[in-house]
Amino acid sequence: MNKFTRKLILMAITLTVLLLLQVFTFAEVRSLMNLKMEAEKVRMERLANLESKIVDVQRLSSEERIQKLATDSLALVKAERPYKVIEISQYEVEQITKIVENKYE
């Protein structure tokens, strides 16, 4: 074999290896993209599930629903005015504020 034939065979082998490497890389990229799409789909399903549960919690904890249950089931009545009113002067408020500020300094 002469030098030209060896170089030609070496170039053919190198080209074949590079082409195979490129094909395997593209296949891996395609596989990873499919995996990413599946993960995104699962994430979106979980997000939708979480949002529906948040809506359920908000619906079940609404003030109107709780008042209706309290009235119907427990025969409770909402007070028209507060049971007991505590009055404090401005001086007492200032004293409490000073105590709290001194405590947390």
CORSULGI-V13192 format. One record per pair of residues at least 12 apart in sequence whose C-alpha atoms are under 10 Angstrom apart, sorted by sequence separation. I is the first residue (numbers start at 1). GAP is how many residues later the second one is. If there is no record, write none. Layout:
BEGIN
<<I GAP> <I GAP>>
END
This chain:
BEGIN
none
END
